[in-house]
Amino acid sequence: MNLTGVLVPLITPFGTDGEVAADALERLTERLLAAGASGLVALGTTGEPGSLTAAEQRVVVDIAAKVCRAHDATLVVGGNNRDLLARGDAALSVVPPFVRPGEAGVLEYFRRLESPVPLVIYHVPYRTGQQLGAETLRRIAELPGVAGIKYAAGGIDDETMLLLADLPEDFAVLAGDDPFVSPMLALGAQGGILASAHLATETFVAMVDAWRAGDVATGRRLGHQLVPLSKALFAEPNPTVIKAVLHANGEIPTPDVRLPLLPAGPHTTETARTLAEDGVHTSVS
């Protein structure tokens, strides 16, 4: 399992009949891995898993697993279906949302959580309502079976610095807030789970590779150039803009999302599409 580099949390494309567009999803996954992504995340938030039936979730995971095996790439699977989790190399497990159990409760939750594969903890306090300090995250990282964290705290603060200053061995920090991936890499993160990397994939890969190789000038330049694209792709609720741009580019049959999401507007889509086209060329400029 390789929890470094760019892992792309997959969208779920829908056809004109409203069903999962399996062929389009397979082509998309092939393109992302051929472009240098080190892995995929199936049934993450970007994939609208709450709107998918159990059968549709299986279709998504089966396709992602097949393509990842063919490319020797890492597959992380979200949700709590043990059969589906077992198809991946790791499970993406969100900090318990809404109830705000406190840091001790979160630690005990992950201590007792059973999974058929190693865990990647998803820390996203602006969605879960539960803040976690560096010490608690470090204690979670030391639990048996915990392999890494998708760190999406909404920015970089003193707790971020404390966490990255003293990481347990064999524990991967993956940036989860796309606009902050470059500074997170500069501080020691090993990669990112980046929805924005559906577009300009090679450039995101080049940015991560540059930071990991110690090429500060290139990493900083590409990081700066990709921030406007990430902001544009999240200008409306994720993954609406990403799907709209992929559809406009002919990669998926419709831009459709399922309720409670609504499709992205044309101005937002065009802005993001232009930035994505520019981003394709930034790695060689």
Backbone bond lengths (Angstrom), bond angles and torsions (degrees), N, CA, C in turn:
res aa  C-N    CA-C-N  psi(-1)  N-CA   C-N-CA  omega(-1)  CA-C   N-CA-C  phi
1 M - - - 1.459 - - 1.523 109.61 -
2 N 1.318 116.20 131.17 1.455 121.93 -177.74 1.519 109.65 -116.13
3 L 1.328 116.83 100.09 1.464 120.58 177.88 1.520 109.86 -98.31
4 T 1.319 114.95 56.32 1.460 121.90 174.26 1.522 107.87 -135.70
5 G 1.329 115.72 168.19 1.451 120.01 176.71 1.516 112.43 77.95
6 V 1.320 115.98 -153.58 1.461 123.21 -177.29 1.521 109.85 -99.75
7 L 1.318 116.59 117.80 1.460 122.32 170.21 1.524 107.11 -108.51
8 V 1.311 116.60 130.54 1.464 121.21 -174.94 1.530 109.84 -103.09
9 P 1.342 118.16 120.33 1.462 121.15 175.52 1.526 109.52 -78.99
10 L 1.304 116.72 111.01 1.456 122.15 -166.84 1.524 113.67 -67.78
11 I 1.327 115.35 139.36 1.462 120.80 162.44 1.523 108.49 -73.12
12 T 1.315 116.49 162.92 1.466 121.50 171.64 1.520 107.88 -112.33
13 P 1.330 118.50 106.63 1.472 119.55 -179.20 1.527 111.25 -76.65
14 F 1.320 115.28 144.74 1.457 121.28 177.14 1.522 109.43 -116.57
15 G 1.339 115.21 144.17 1.461 120.92 177.91 1.514 112.05 -84.71
16 T 1.314 115.89 179.38 1.469 120.85 179.03 1.519 111.90 -65.82
17 D 1.340 116.69 -18.33 1.462 120.76 177.00 1.529 112.21 -88.75
18 G 1.340 116.84 1.17 1.448 121.33 179.30 1.513 114.76 85.68
19 E 1.336 117.24 -5.24 1.461 120.85 -179.24 1.537 110.69 -87.86
20 V 1.332 116.08 163.97 1.456 120.21 175.69 1.532 109.33 -60.19
21 A 1.319 116.23 128.20 1.464 121.70 -179.93 1.527 108.40 -86.49
22 A 1.317 115.91 84.66 1.459 121.54 -171.55 1.528 112.20 -62.29
23 D 1.322 117.59 -43.06 1.461 120.07 -178.81 1.529 110.86 -62.63
24 A 1.336 116.22 -42.02 1.465 119.84 179.22 1.523 110.82 -65.52
25 L 1.322 116.57 -38.91 1.461 119.80 178.59 1.523 110.73 -63.60
26 E 1.320 116.77 -41.85 1.460 118.95 179.70 1.524 111.32 -65.18
27 R 1.333 117.19 -42.15 1.470 119.44 177.24 1.519 111.10 -61.94
28 L 1.322 116.36 -40.79 1.466 120.16 -179.93 1.524 110.83 -63.67
29 T 1.321 117.22 -45.94 1.462 119.68 -179.70 1.528 111.54 -63.19
30 E 1.323 116.34 -39.03 1.464 119.93 176.73 1.525 110.55 -61.27
31 R 1.318 116.11 -44.25 1.469 120.09 -178.44 1.531 111.59 -64.98
32 L 1.332 117.59 -41.68 1.468 121.09 -178.56 1.525 111.14 -63.56
33 L 1.331 117.03 -44.21 1.454 119.41 -178.82 1.529 111.50 -72.85
34 A 1.331 116.88 -35.93 1.464 119.33 176.43 1.520 111.18 -64.65
35 A 1.335 116.75 -27.38 1.466 121.46 179.72 1.521 112.44 -80.45
36 G 1.323 117.73 -3.36 1.454 120.14 174.20 1.513 116.28 113.14
37 A 1.334 118.28 -1.93 1.460 119.27 175.36 1.524 109.28 -59.48
38 S 1.331 116.55 138.53 1.462 120.19 -177.73 1.519 112.42 -84.87
39 G 1.344 116.52 -13.08 1.449 118.93 -179.62 1.513 112.08 -174.06
40 L 1.325 114.38 177.81 1.454 122.45 -179.01 1.523 109.50 -130.64
41 V 1.322 115.01 154.62 1.459 121.44 171.47 1.519 107.31 -118.22
42 A 1.309 116.72 120.65 1.463 122.04 177.36 1.520 109.31 -101.85
43 L 1.322 116.26 140.25 1.465 123.54 177.18 1.521 112.54 65.47
44 G 1.340 116.29 29.18 1.456 119.67 166.51 1.516 109.30 -80.33
45 T 1.324 116.86 179.53 1.467 121.07 -178.53 1.516 111.83 -53.66
46 T 1.331 116.96 -39.11 1.463 121.61 -178.25 1.518 112.09 -61.83
47 G 1.330 117.61 -24.81 1.459 121.77 -179.19 1.516 114.88 -86.48
48 E 1.342 118.18 5.46 1.468 122.75 179.82 1.530 112.30 53.26
49 P 1.319 118.83 47.36 1.469 119.71 -172.68 1.517 113.52 -63.05
50 G 1.333 117.74 -30.10 1.456 119.64 -179.01 1.516 113.92 -66.68
51 S 1.329 116.32 -17.94 1.463 120.28 179.64 1.516 112.60 -97.78
52 L 1.338 117.63 -1.38 1.457 121.81 -177.27 1.518 110.86 -96.48
53 T 1.320 116.28 142.53 1.457 120.06 172.23 1.523 109.40 -72.73
54 A 1.321 116.59 167.53 1.461 120.61 177.34 1.525 111.04 -59.18
55 A 1.325 116.38 -38.99 1.462 120.28 179.30 1.528 110.89 -66.21
56 E 1.325 116.62 -40.34 1.462 120.17 179.12 1.524 110.82 -67.38
57 Q 1.301 117.57 -38.97 1.458 120.22 176.81 1.528 110.65 -59.94
58 R 1.322 115.92 -40.57 1.464 119.35 179.33 1.529 110.84 -64.88
59 V 1.329 117.23 -40.40 1.469 120.04 177.97 1.523 110.13 -58.12
60 V 1.330 116.61 -46.46 1.463 121.17 -179.04 1.522 110.94 -60.78
61 V 1.326 117.20 -47.80 1.462 120.60 -177.68 1.525 110.96 -67.43
62 D 1.328 117.70 -39.74 1.463 120.31 -179.91 1.527 110.81 -61.21
63 I 1.331 116.39 -42.77 1.468 119.45 179.84 1.524 110.53 -66.02
64 A 1.323 116.50 -47.42 1.463 119.97 -178.92 1.525 111.07 -61.86
65 A 1.325 117.07 -40.97 1.466 120.50 -179.55 1.525 111.07 -64.51
66 K 1.327 116.57 -42.92 1.473 120.08 -179.44 1.520 111.14 -61.96
67 V 1.321 116.47 -46.25 1.460 120.08 -176.96 1.528 110.78 -70.02
68 C 1.324 117.30 -39.65 1.469 119.62 178.36 1.525 111.02 -63.36
69 R 1.312 117.28 -40.35 1.467 119.34 177.46 1.530 111.08 -61.48
70 A 1.316 115.76 -42.00 1.463 119.74 -178.74 1.519 112.02 -64.54
71 H 1.334 116.72 -30.12 1.470 121.27 -177.76 1.526 112.46 -101.79
72 D 1.317 117.97 4.06 1.458 121.81 -175.58 1.528 110.46 53.44
73 A 1.318 115.47 44.42 1.460 122.21 -177.70 1.523 109.89 -108.82
74 T 1.317 116.20 161.93 1.458 122.92 -178.66 1.523 110.55 -84.18
75 L 1.332 116.12 137.51 1.452 121.41 174.45 1.522 109.57 -119.27
76 V 1.327 115.25 124.32 1.462 122.73 173.78 1.524 106.82 -109.86
77 V 1.329 116.87 134.06 1.468 121.41 -177.12 1.521 109.18 -118.79
78 G 1.331 115.93 133.68 1.452 121.25 177.22 1.521 111.60 -91.83
79 G 1.336 115.59 172.86 1.451 120.88 177.64 1.515 112.64 95.64
80 N 1.331 115.73 -167.89 1.465 120.15 -177.54 1.525 113.57 -132.08
81 N 1.344 116.49 16.57 1.461 120.57 175.14 1.525 108.68 -80.81
82 R 1.331 116.37 109.04 1.463 120.09 -173.37 1.525 112.42 -60.25
83 D 1.326 117.21 -35.74 1.456 119.68 179.47 1.524 111.18 -63.63
84 L 1.330 115.94 -41.90 1.455 119.36 179.34 1.525 111.28 -72.75
85 L 1.328 117.07 -39.64 1.461 119.98 177.98 1.523 110.74 -58.42
86 A 1.306 116.31 -37.07 1.460 121.04 -177.70 1.525 112.58 -67.90
87 R 1.330 118.07 -16.06 1.466 121.33 177.25 1.525 111.13 -75.47
88 G 1.339 116.89 -17.85 1.455 120.46 -177.12 1.514 112.86 -100.87
89 D 1.330 114.91 -179.53 1.459 121.72 176.07 1.523 111.29 -90.30
90 A 1.339 116.43 -22.52 1.456 121.92 -179.62 1.515 108.39 -154.44
91 A 1.337 115.11 161.56 1.458 121.86 178.13 1.514 109.25 -112.68
92 L 1.337 116.86 133.46 1.459 122.01 174.65 1.520 107.71 -89.08
93 S 1.335 116.23 114.15 1.462 121.15 -173.22 1.520 109.71 -120.89
94 V 1.317 116.26 114.70 1.460 121.19 -175.17 1.527 110.63 -76.07
95 V 1.324 115.60 145.41 1.462 120.84 170.30 1.522 107.65 -56.58
96 P 1.347 118.96 133.74 1.469 120.68 -174.92 1.535 111.84 -50.38
97 P 1.330 117.30 121.15 1.462 120.46 -174.10 1.527 113.35 -88.94
98 F 1.308 114.78 160.86 1.463 125.75 167.95 1.527 114.13 73.47
99 V 1.333 117.73 -45.23 1.471 118.90 -174.65 1.522 112.72 -75.97
100 R 1.331 118.27 -19.37 1.465 123.34 -179.73 1.526 111.10 48.99
101 P 1.344 117.13 69.74 1.463 120.70 -173.60 1.517 114.60 -76.20
102 G 1.333 118.09 -2.92 1.455 120.82 -174.13 1.512 111.16 86.99
103 E 1.315 115.95 162.23 1.459 119.65 -175.20 1.526 111.88 -65.56
104 A 1.323 116.94 -38.29 1.467 119.30 179.11 1.526 110.78 -64.97
105 G 1.342 116.87 -37.52 1.455 120.36 178.66 1.512 112.43 -66.77
106 V 1.332 116.38 -39.80 1.461 120.11 178.02 1.524 110.53 -64.39
107 L 1.315 116.76 -43.82 1.458 120.57 178.61 1.524 110.87 -59.32
108 E 1.327 117.07 -45.13 1.460 120.26 -178.75 1.529 111.08 -68.33
109 Y 1.341 116.25 -35.08 1.468 120.47 177.26 1.525 110.47 -58.31
110 F 1.326 117.19 -48.49 1.460 119.55 -179.00 1.525 111.68 -73.35
111 R 1.314 117.91 -27.70 1.459 120.20 176.46 1.534 110.76 -62.32
112 R 1.346 115.72 -36.95 1.464 120.22 -175.28 1.532 113.38 -96.83
113 L 1.320 117.47 -8.00 1.459 120.09 -176.37 1.518 110.46 -68.85
114 E 1.319 115.87 127.22 1.454 121.11 178.21 1.523 109.74 -97.92
115 S 1.313 115.81 134.59 1.463 120.79 -179.22 1.516 108.65 -144.57
116 P 1.337 117.62 143.03 1.467 120.23 178.38 1.526 112.97 -75.37
117 V 1.329 117.11 -10.38 1.467 122.20 -178.99 1.526 108.59 -138.44
118 P 1.328 118.51 164.63 1.464 120.71 178.13 1.535 111.80 -58.39
119 L 1.326 115.18 155.37 1.459 121.84 -176.79 1.522 111.79 -100.64
120 V 1.331 115.04 138.88 1.455 122.58 163.36 1.525 105.79 -110.06
121 I 1.317 117.38 112.31 1.454 121.84 -177.45 1.529 109.17 -75.05
122 Y 1.324 116.16 135.76 1.468 121.05 178.68 1.526 107.82 -105.82
123 H 1.336 114.64 105.36 1.463 121.49 179.96 1.520 109.02 -100.85
124 V 1.323 116.98 106.31 1.462 121.98 -176.31 1.529 108.32 -140.70
125 P 1.334 117.24 75.23 1.471 121.17 -170.46 1.515 114.93 -61.46
126 Y 1.333 118.92 -26.66 1.463 118.59 179.28 1.519 112.12 -73.99
127 R 1.333 117.86 -10.33 1.465 121.66 170.34 1.532 112.06 -102.83
128 T 1.321 117.13 -39.02 1.466 119.75 -175.26 1.517 113.25 -83.72
129 G 1.339 117.35 -25.88 1.456 120.80 -174.69 1.516 113.51 82.03
130 Q 1.335 117.48 4.83 1.464 121.22 -176.19 1.524 110.87 -117.87
131 Q 1.323 116.68 110.97 1.456 121.34 174.10 1.522 109.99 -78.90
132 L 1.324 116.33 145.78 1.460 122.16 176.02 1.524 108.53 -133.46
133 G 1.325 116.23 129.78 1.446 120.59 177.59 1.513 112.28 -81.80
134 A 1.329 115.38 170.16 1.458 120.97 -176.98 1.521 112.01 -60.49
135 E 1.328 117.74 -38.48 1.456 120.04 -178.22 1.526 111.12 -64.87
136 T 1.328 116.95 -42.82 1.463 119.69 178.02 1.521 110.76 -65.21
137 L 1.310 117.61 -42.96 1.461 120.38 178.49 1.520 110.93 -62.16
138 R 1.324 116.48 -37.42 1.462 119.40 178.39 1.529 110.68 -66.62
139 R 1.320 117.18 -38.33 1.468 120.13 178.28 1.529 110.93 -67.99
140 I 1.334 116.92 -36.74 1.462 119.66 174.96 1.530 109.80 -64.63
141 A 1.323 116.25 -40.96 1.464 120.86 -178.97 1.517 112.01 -61.32
142 E 1.324 117.23 -28.28 1.456 120.99 -177.97 1.523 113.13 -84.25
143 L 1.347 117.11 -4.70 1.460 119.76 179.65 1.530 110.54 -69.25
144 P 1.325 118.12 143.49 1.470 120.23 175.07 1.535 110.24 -59.25
145 G 1.306 116.04 135.76 1.454 120.03 176.87 1.507 115.11 89.46
146 V 1.336 119.05 -5.07 1.463 121.75 177.09 1.524 108.43 -95.65
147 A 1.330 116.02 120.24 1.462 120.85 -173.83 1.520 113.70 -103.88
148 G 1.339 117.09 -23.29 1.453 118.32 -176.86 1.505 111.28 -176.13
149 I 1.331 114.80 -174.92 1.449 121.63 -178.60 1.521 110.12 -142.26
150 K 1.316 115.70 136.98 1.454 120.95 165.06 1.517 106.18 -90.34
151 Y 1.326 115.43 109.52 1.457 121.54 -171.14 1.522 108.99 -99.42
152 A 1.333 115.22 107.48 1.463 120.89 -177.07 1.516 109.06 -131.96
153 A 1.330 115.36 64.11 1.460 121.68 -174.60 1.522 113.22 -83.15
154 G 1.342 117.74 1.18 1.459 120.33 178.44 1.510 113.81 87.67
155 G 1.309 117.71 10.67 1.456 121.47 -179.82 1.514 109.93 158.28
156 I 1.315 115.85 -166.46 1.454 123.17 179.47 1.517 107.81 -124.19
157 D 1.335 116.57 120.57 1.459 120.32 -179.51 1.520 109.66 -132.77
158 D 1.342 116.20 -167.26 1.457 118.76 -176.53 1.522 112.51 -64.35
159 E 1.341 117.57 -32.59 1.463 119.60 178.72 1.524 111.05 -68.39
160 T 1.330 116.44 -36.36 1.461 120.18 174.72 1.525 110.56 -59.75
161 M 1.323 115.39 -46.11 1.458 119.94 -178.75 1.523 111.45 -63.48
162 L 1.335 116.22 -41.76 1.459 120.06 179.97 1.533 111.14 -64.42
163 L 1.338 116.72 -39.95 1.466 119.87 179.28 1.517 110.91 -63.46
164 L 1.322 116.59 -49.67 1.463 120.24 -175.20 1.524 112.34 -71.64
165 A 1.327 116.85 -19.33 1.464 119.95 -179.77 1.519 112.56 -74.52
166 D 1.342 116.99 -18.77 1.465 119.16 -174.37 1.526 109.26 -151.19
167 L 1.323 115.83 80.00 1.462 120.52 -177.41 1.523 110.97 -95.53
168 P 1.327 116.85 143.31 1.465 119.06 172.11 1.527 110.02 -63.87
169 E 1.332 115.31 155.27 1.462 118.96 177.27 1.527 110.34 -65.24
170 D 1.321 115.32 149.20 1.469 122.21 175.56 1.523 111.75 58.54
171 F 1.321 116.72 36.67 1.463 122.08 176.85 1.514 107.90 -126.94
172 A 1.333 116.50 123.20 1.460 121.90 -173.98 1.518 110.99 -99.91
173 V 1.324 116.45 128.97 1.460 121.90 170.49 1.521 107.83 -99.94
174 L 1.327 115.57 119.43 1.462 122.17 179.75 1.515 108.37 -113.43
175 A 1.318 116.52 120.92 1.460 120.62 179.55 1.521 109.51 -63.00
176 G 1.327 116.16 135.21 1.456 120.46 -178.68 1.505 114.82 -118.20
177 D 1.334 117.60 -6.38 1.466 122.12 173.43 1.521 107.05 -102.81
178 D 1.318 116.67 107.29 1.462 120.78 -168.97 1.530 114.55 -54.51
179 P 1.349 120.49 -42.62 1.469 118.39 -179.14 1.520 114.15 -65.80
180 F 1.350 117.61 -17.60 1.459 120.85 -176.39 1.528 113.11 -102.90
181 V 1.323 117.85 7.88 1.463 118.83 -173.85 1.519 111.40 -64.00
182 S 1.322 118.63 -39.71 1.465 119.89 -177.08 1.534 111.87 -63.51
183 P 1.341 119.84 -51.10 1.468 117.69 176.60 1.518 113.64 -64.61
184 M 1.327 118.17 -31.54 1.464 119.55 176.16 1.530 110.31 -63.73
185 L 1.317 117.37 -40.83 1.463 120.82 176.61 1.521 110.89 -64.65
186 A 1.328 116.50 -39.42 1.459 120.10 178.47 1.523 111.52 -61.76
187 L 1.333 116.24 -30.32 1.462 121.31 -178.50 1.524 113.01 -87.46
188 G 1.348 117.12 -8.73 1.456 118.51 175.18 1.505 116.69 125.48
189 A 1.341 118.79 1.54 1.459 119.90 174.72 1.525 109.52 -62.49
190 Q 1.336 115.34 151.29 1.470 119.88 -176.32 1.521 113.58 -90.51
191 G 1.322 117.68 -12.63 1.455 121.36 -178.69 1.509 109.53 171.90
192 G 1.342 115.61 -155.91 1.454 119.30 -179.23 1.512 111.48 -155.15
193 I 1.325 115.11 150.02 1.463 122.32 168.05 1.512 105.37 -100.71
194 L 1.340 116.66 102.51 1.461 122.26 -161.37 1.525 111.34 -125.98
195 A 1.328 116.12 106.05 1.460 120.16 177.60 1.522 111.37 -62.75
196 S 1.331 117.24 -33.67 1.461 120.67 -179.68 1.518 112.16 -59.98
197 A 1.325 117.52 -24.02 1.459 121.04 -177.16 1.521 113.28 -73.44
198 H 1.349 118.73 2.40 1.458 119.80 164.41 1.523 110.07 -59.36
199 L 1.336 116.18 -29.50 1.466 122.41 178.44 1.522 108.53 -113.51
200 A 1.332 116.63 152.73 1.473 121.82 -179.80 1.525 110.54 48.42
201 T 1.316 115.90 41.95 1.467 120.82 -173.23 1.521 111.98 -57.44
202 E 1.329 116.97 -45.69 1.462 120.01 -177.88 1.517 111.74 -60.04
203 T 1.331 116.92 -33.88 1.456 119.89 -177.93 1.520 110.91 -73.52
204 F 1.327 117.14 -39.83 1.461 118.89 174.04 1.526 110.27 -60.80
205 V 1.321 116.80 -42.38 1.463 120.38 178.87 1.525 110.29 -62.62
206 A 1.328 116.98 -43.07 1.464 120.56 179.73 1.521 111.36 -63.05
207 M 1.333 117.00 -37.98 1.461 120.34 178.44 1.523 110.82 -63.29
208 V 1.334 116.67 -49.06 1.463 120.14 -179.42 1.527 110.44 -62.96
209 D 1.321 116.55 -43.55 1.464 120.26 179.58 1.526 111.36 -60.76
210 A 1.334 116.26 -38.94 1.468 119.84 -179.19 1.523 110.85 -64.43
211 W 1.312 117.24 -47.23 1.473 119.07 178.93 1.518 110.66 -61.58
212 R 1.317 117.81 -42.81 1.468 120.36 -177.14 1.536 111.71 -69.22
213 A 1.326 116.40 -24.22 1.463 120.52 177.58 1.522 112.46 -88.83
214 G 1.326 117.30 -2.86 1.458 120.62 -178.72 1.510 114.26 82.62
215 D 1.330 117.09 13.46 1.467 121.32 178.15 1.525 107.95 -87.04
216 V 1.324 115.43 81.65 1.461 121.20 -172.91 1.525 111.59 -62.23
217 A 1.321 117.15 -42.75 1.465 119.81 -175.85 1.525 111.29 -61.16
218 T 1.337 116.74 -45.92 1.463 119.69 179.91 1.515 111.40 -69.07
219 G 1.333 116.82 -44.15 1.452 119.87 179.01 1.511 112.21 -58.57
220 R 1.334 116.21 -44.41 1.469 120.03 179.76 1.524 111.06 -65.75
221 R 1.341 116.51 -44.22 1.470 119.84 -178.70 1.524 111.39 -61.21
222 L 1.313 116.77 -48.50 1.462 119.59 -178.37 1.524 110.82 -68.07
223 G 1.327 116.66 -37.33 1.454 119.49 177.52 1.513 111.86 -59.88
224 H 1.335 116.40 -45.76 1.461 120.18 178.39 1.530 111.27 -62.20
225 Q 1.322 117.04 -41.40 1.457 120.40 -175.63 1.522 112.72 -71.20
226 L 1.328 117.43 -24.79 1.463 120.06 -177.12 1.527 113.62 -89.93
227 V 1.304 118.02 -14.32 1.471 119.66 -179.10 1.534 112.42 -59.15
228 P 1.330 120.63 -46.20 1.466 118.55 179.25 1.529 113.36 -59.12
229 L 1.332 117.44 -35.72 1.465 120.24 177.58 1.520 110.16 -64.82
230 S 1.325 117.39 -46.49 1.464 119.75 179.98 1.520 111.08 -60.77
231 K 1.320 116.71 -43.01 1.469 119.77 179.42 1.521 110.61 -63.18
232 A 1.327 117.18 -40.38 1.463 120.27 -179.64 1.522 111.82 -66.97
233 L 1.328 116.71 -37.48 1.464 119.90 -179.04 1.530 112.40 -71.91
234 F 1.327 116.73 -17.87 1.459 121.19 177.17 1.530 111.78 -110.14
235 A 1.335 116.68 17.14 1.466 119.80 179.95 1.529 111.74 -68.25
236 E 1.317 117.56 -23.24 1.460 123.55 171.70 1.528 106.77 -126.67
237 P 1.329 118.16 166.02 1.467 119.44 -173.50 1.528 112.76 -53.49
238 N 1.321 114.60 131.50 1.460 121.90 178.01 1.541 109.88 -65.92
239 P 1.348 119.30 136.34 1.463 129.17 9.24 1.534 112.91 -106.36
240 T 1.314 118.40 32.19 1.465 119.56 -170.25 1.524 112.99 -61.45
241 V 1.339 116.59 -42.86 1.467 118.88 -177.53 1.527 110.32 -73.06
242 I 1.313 117.11 -40.85 1.469 120.21 178.14 1.522 110.21 -57.62
243 K 1.326 117.24 -46.54 1.460 119.72 -179.49 1.518 111.61 -65.67
244 A 1.325 116.84 -36.99 1.462 119.70 179.09 1.525 111.19 -64.00
245 V 1.327 116.87 -41.29 1.467 120.07 179.83 1.530 110.81 -70.26
246 L 1.317 117.09 -43.03 1.476 119.34 177.13 1.523 111.22 -60.04
247 H 1.327 116.72 -38.27 1.469 119.85 177.16 1.524 110.36 -67.04
248 A 1.326 117.13 -45.42 1.464 120.23 179.29 1.523 111.47 -60.38
249 N 1.328 116.21 -29.81 1.466 120.66 178.81 1.526 112.93 -85.57
250 G 1.338 117.09 -0.03 1.455 120.98 176.91 1.518 114.75 81.81
251 E 1.337 118.11 15.17 1.464 120.14 -177.20 1.524 113.60 -89.57
252 I 1.313 117.90 -25.15 1.465 121.14 177.60 1.523 108.11 -132.23
253 P 1.342 117.97 151.21 1.473 120.31 -170.29 1.519 115.27 -71.04
254 T 1.329 118.68 -26.49 1.471 121.69 178.25 1.525 108.20 -143.57
255 P 1.340 116.99 161.82 1.464 119.98 173.03 1.527 111.60 -91.49
256 D 1.323 117.53 13.92 1.458 122.31 -166.84 1.519 113.04 -65.01
257 V 1.315 114.67 141.20 1.455 123.89 169.00 1.519 107.14 -123.25
258 R 1.309 116.70 167.61 1.458 120.94 179.31 1.524 110.12 -107.68
259 L 1.311 114.68 149.21 1.458 120.21 177.85 1.533 110.04 -55.28
260 P 1.342 115.59 144.30 1.460 128.31 14.24 1.520 115.27 -85.93
261 L 1.327 118.77 6.81 1.460 120.89 176.89 1.515 110.46 -77.87
262 L 1.322 116.04 152.15 1.458 123.73 174.08 1.525 108.67 -122.68
263 P 1.325 118.37 151.55 1.467 120.03 -177.56 1.518 112.52 -60.50
264 A 1.316 115.66 151.52 1.464 121.22 177.30 1.525 110.47 -69.11
265 G 1.320 115.39 152.52 1.453 121.05 179.25 1.519 112.56 -76.98
266 P 1.328 117.52 160.50 1.467 120.62 -175.96 1.523 113.79 -65.22
267 H 1.333 117.58 -37.33 1.472 118.89 -178.86 1.526 110.46 -66.93
268 T 1.323 116.42 -45.00 1.467 120.46 178.17 1.523 110.26 -60.16
269 T 1.318 115.89 -42.54 1.458 120.47 -178.89 1.518 111.61 -62.80
270 E 1.312 116.83 -46.16 1.457 120.39 -177.46 1.523 111.65 -66.52
271 T 1.335 116.13 -39.61 1.468 119.71 177.09 1.522 110.48 -59.53
272 A 1.331 116.36 -48.38 1.460 120.57 -179.11 1.525 111.07 -65.65
273 R 1.318 116.66 -38.25 1.464 119.41 -178.92 1.530 110.90 -64.33
274 T 1.310 117.01 -41.18 1.468 120.87 178.25 1.519 110.87 -63.02
275 L 1.333 116.49 -43.92 1.458 120.15 179.08 1.521 111.40 -65.91
276 A 1.327 116.99 -35.76 1.454 119.92 177.58 1.517 111.30 -64.96
277 E 1.323 116.91 -40.83 1.465 120.55 177.88 1.530 110.31 -64.00
278 D 1.336 116.58 -40.57 1.466 119.96 176.68 1.516 110.67 -64.81
279 G 1.345 116.50 -38.47 1.450 120.53 -177.23 1.511 113.80 -65.54
280 V 1.328 116.71 -25.73 1.464 120.19 178.28 1.514 110.77 -60.45
281 H 1.332 117.23 -30.19 1.454 121.04 -173.12 1.529 112.91 -98.54
282 T 1.337 118.13 -5.56 1.456 118.13 -172.66 1.521 112.86 -69.58
283 S 1.336 118.41 -26.35 1.460 119.18 -175.77 1.533 112.01 -70.62
284 V 1.317 117.25 -16.51 1.470 119.66 -179.57 1.516 112.49 -113.92
285 S 1.342 116.52 0.58 1.468 119.13 -178.41 1.505 110.89 -83.45
